[in-house]
């Protein structure tokens, strides 16, 4: 998770989920009453629309115009990451969120890394 936090701190783009806060003093109280302390946590912006995966399931075939609309957003976000030498490494429909205005947000940077210059 520390790697994910480091990467998210350096990303500032409208097509990438925004990290609001993070810490290592998280606490969970289980239904049994057992307390688990000192958990690492990340607080991210809330995206209202859900997953792109679910939207594709609901819509079915989306057509050329809708496909172009989403692809342009995705390519813009990936270009931004590419310029920072950041690689997501787990890009799939389940890791792309859609807000209420159909804007895409790439999420889940748990496998992300920076590509070193060869």
KEKE-3310 file (N, C-alpha, C; in steps of 0.2 Angstrom, whole numbers, plus 5000, padded with zeros to 4 digits):
npx = (5004:5010:5017:5007:5002:5012:5013:5000:5001:5008:5001:4990:4977:4962:4956:4960:4958:4957:4968:4963:4967:4978:4985:4991:4985:4973:4958:4948:4933:4927:4912:4911:4917:4930:4945:4954:4969:4980:4980:4984:4978:4969:4961:4949:4943:4925:4916:4902:4896:4899:4906:4915:4914:4902:4893:4896:4890:4877:4873:4877:4882:4890:4892:4900:4902:4900:4910:4921:4921:4923:4936:4944:4945:4951:4963:4969:4971:4980:4991:4995:5000:5010:5019:5024:5030:5024:5016:5002:4998:4987:4976:4959:4941:4935:4943:4941:4932:4916:4909:4895:4893:4898:4912:4927:4937:4953:4957:4963:4978:4986:4995:5003:5018:5034:5042:5058:5071:5079)
npy = (4994:5006:5009:5012:5023:5032:5033:5038:5051:5058:5060:5070:5072:5074:5063:5053:5044:5053:5055:5059:5058:5049:5036:5028:5023:5017:5009:4995:4988:4973:4963:4954:4961:4962:4971:4978:4986:5000:5000:5002:5015:5022:5037:5041:5051:5052:5043:5044:5036:5023:5007:5006:4993:4989:4998:4995:4982:4984:4993:4986:4984:4998:5007:5017:5031:5033:5024:5031:5042:5038:5032:5042:5049:5040:5038:5050:5051:5040:5045:5056:5048:5041:5051:5054:5042:5032:5017:5008:4994:4985:4988:4988:4985:4985:4993:5005:5020:5028:5044:5054:5062:5055:5054:5047:5039:5033:5020:5010:5008:4998:4989:4997:5005:5014:5016:5014:5023:5016)
npz = (5000:5003:4992:4983:4989:4987:4973:4970:4977:4968:4957:4947:4940:4930:4926:4934:4949:4964:4978:4994:5008:5019:5030:5044:5056:5056:5061:5065:5070:5073:5071:5081:5091:5093:5091:5078:5076:5070:5056:5039:5028:5015:5009:4997:4983:4981:4969:4960:4950:4948:4942:4926:4920:4925:4919:4905:4905:4908:4897:4886:4869:4864:4853:4841:4843:4857:4861:4856:4864:4877:4875:4871:4883:4891:4885:4886:4900:4901:4894:4901:4913:4906:4903:4915:4918:4924:4927:4926:4927:4930:4922:4919:4915:4928:4936:4932:4935:4934:4933:4938:4927:4916:4916:4915:4928:4932:4943:4958:4961:4965:4959:4952:4946:4944:4929:4925:4917:4903)
capx = (5000:5015:5019:5001:5001:5018:5011:4994:5003:5011:4996:4985:4974:4955:4955:4963:4956:4961:4969:4962:4971:4981:4988:4993:4982:4966:4955:4941:4929:4923:4905:4912:4919:4937:4947:4961:4972:4986:4979:4986:4971:4969:4954:4949:4937:4919:4914:4895:4893:4901:4912:4914:4912:4894:4890:4896:4886:4870:4872:4878:4886:4889:4892:4906:4902:4901:4917:4926:4920:4927:4943:4948:4946:4956:4970:4972:4974:4986:4996:4998:5004:5015:5024:5027:5034:5020:5013:4996:4999:4981:4970:4953:4935:4933:4947:4939:4926:4912:4906:4888:4893:4901:4919:4931:4943:4957:4958:4966:4985:4990:5001:5007:5025:5037:5046:5065:5074:5083)
capy = (5000:5012:5011:5015:5030:5036:5035:5043:5058:5062:5060:5075:5073:5074:5056:5048:5045:5058:5053:5064:5057:5042:5036:5021:5023:5015:5004:4991:4984:4967:4962:4951:4966:4962:4978:4978:4993:5001:4998:5008:5017:5028:5040:5043:5055:5048:5044:5042:5032:5016:5004:5005:4986:4988:5002:4991:4976:4987:4996:4981:4987:5006:5011:5021:5038:5032:5021:5036:5047:5035:5030:5049:5051:5035:5039:5056:5049:5036:5049:5059:5044:5039:5056:5053:5036:5028:5011:5005:4986:4981:4992:4984:4989:4985:4998:5012:5022:5033:5049:5055:5065:5050:5055:5041:5039:5027:5018:5004:5008:4993:4986:5002:5007:5019:5013:5017:5024:5011)
capz = (5000:5003:4985:4980:4991:4984:4966:4970:4979:4962:4951:4948:4933:4931:4924:4939:4956:4969:4985:4999:5014:5020:5037:5047:5062:5055:5066:5063:5076:5070:5074:5087:5096:5092:5088:5074:5075:5066:5049:5034:5025:5010:5008:4990:4981:4980:4962:4961:4944:4948:4938:4919:4919:4926:4914:4899:4906:4907:4890:4880:4864:4865:4847:4839:4846:4864:4862:4855:4870:4883:4873:4872:4890:4894:4882:4889:4907:4901:4891:4907:4917:4902:4903:4922:4918:4928:4923:4931:4927:4931:4919:4916:4916:4935:4939:4929:4938:4930:4938:4936:4920:4912:4915:4918:4933:4933:4951:4960:4959:4970:4956:4948:4947:4939:4924:4925:4910:4901)
cpx = (5004:5016:5013:5000:5006:5016:5005:4996:5005:5007:4991:4982:4966:4952:4957:4960:4960:4962:4968:4966:4974:4984:4989:4990:4975:4964:4949:4939:4925:4916:4906:4915:4927:4940:4954:4963:4978:4986:4981:4979:4973:4962:4954:4943:4931:4917:4907:4893:4894:4906:4910:4912:4904:4890:4890:4891:4878:4869:4873:4883:4885:4890:4899:4907:4904:4908:4922:4926:4924:4934:4947:4950:4952:4963:4973:4975:4980:4992:4999:5002:5010:5021:5027:5030:5030:5016:5008:4997:4993:4975:4965:4947:4933:4937:4946:4932:4923:4908:4899:4888:4897:4908:4922:4936:4946:4958:4962:4974:4989:4996:5005:5014:5028:5042:5053:5067:5079:5090)
cpy = (5006:5014:5014:5022:5035:5038:5040:5050:5062:5062:5065:5076:5071:5066:5050:5049:5049:5055:5059:5064:5050:5042:5029:5019:5021:5009:5001:4988:4979:4966:4958:4955:4966:4968:4976:4985:4993:4999:5004:5009:5022:5030:5043:5047:5050:5049:5040:5037:5025:5014:5005:4998:4986:4992:4998:4985:4979:4989:4991:4985:4994:5010:5015:5027:5037:5029:5026:5041:5044:5034:5037:5050:5046:5036:5045:5055:5045:5040:5053:5055:5042:5044:5056:5047:5031:5023:5008:4998:4982:4985:4987:4987:4989:4990:5004:5014:5027:5037:5050:5059:5061:5051:5049:5043:5033:5026:5012:5004:5004:4990:4991:5003:5012:5015:5017:5018:5019:5014)
cpz = (5000:4996:4981:4982:4988:4977:4966:4972:4973:4956:4952:4941:4934:4929:4928:4946:4960:4976:4990:5005:5014:5027:5038:5054:5061:5060:5064:5069:5072:5074:5081:5093:5096:5088:5084:5073:5071:5059:5044:5030:5020:5009:5001:4989:4980:4973:4962:4956:4945:4943:4930:4917:4920:4921:4907:4899:4905:4900:4885:4875:4864:4859:4847:4843:4854:4866:4861:4861:4876:4881:4874:4879:4893:4891:4885:4896:4906:4898:4897:4911:4913:4903:4910:4923:4923:4924:4928:4932:4929:4928:4916:4918:4924:4939:4936:4932:4933:4934:4935:4929:4915:4911:4918:4923:4934:4941:4952:4957:4963:4966:4952:4951:4942:4935:4924:4918:4908:4898)
residu = (UNK:UNK:UNK:UNK:UNK:UNK:UNK:UNK:UNK:UNK:UNK:UNK:UNK:UNK:UNK:UNK:UNK:UNK:UNK:UNK:UNK:UNK:UNK:UNK:UNK:UNK:UNK:UNK:UNK:UNK:UNK:UNK:UNK:UNK:UNK:UNK:UNK:UNK:UNK:UNK:UNK:UNK:UNK:UNK:UNK:UNK:UNK:UNK:UNK:UNK:UNK:UNK:UNK:UNK:UNK:UNK:UNK:UNK:UNK:UNK:UNK:UNK:UNK:UNK:UNK:UNK:UNK:UNK:UNK:UNK:UNK:UNK:UNK:UNK:UNK:UNK:UNK:UNK:UNK:UNK:UNK:UNK:UNK:UNK:UNK:UNK:UNK:UNK:UNK:UNK:UNK:UNK:UNK:UNK:UNK:UNK:UNK:UNK:UNK:UNK:UNK:UNK:UNK:UNK:UNK:UNK:UNK:UNK:UNK:UNK:UNK:UNK:UNK:UNK:UNK:UNK:UNK:UNK)
# end
